[in-house]
């Protein structure tokens, strides 16, 4: 957030979650990236806590988040 130049950074995927004291920082960073011309997908996931990515994927919200991330990465990098 303190970096004066966020241009020329790679496309980014930023997830924030509803229950996280760092949520606003993540969303502000995503907006700063977008203002600098970086392609960024930002999504706030409702009902999930900080560290949700280590929760079991048997939880539907976690499973959906991983599916969306996989689709995004596939679109960025293709079928390698």
C-alpha positions, 0 to 999 in steps of 0.5 A: 500500500505504500509503494508509489508505483504499482504499474507493470504488475501482473494480473491479480486475483484478490479474495477478501472475506467478510470476517477479516480485520484485513479485508479493507486493506485487501480491497484498497490494494485491489483498487490501487492496482486497478487505478495503476492499470493492472487487471485485477479480479476482486471478490469479497466472499461472504460469511468466510473468515480470515484463513478460509483457504485452509478450511475443508473444501467440503464447505460449499463456499470454500469449494466455490472459491477454489473453483472460481480461482481455478477458472481464473488461472486457467483463463490467464495461463491456458491449458498448460 
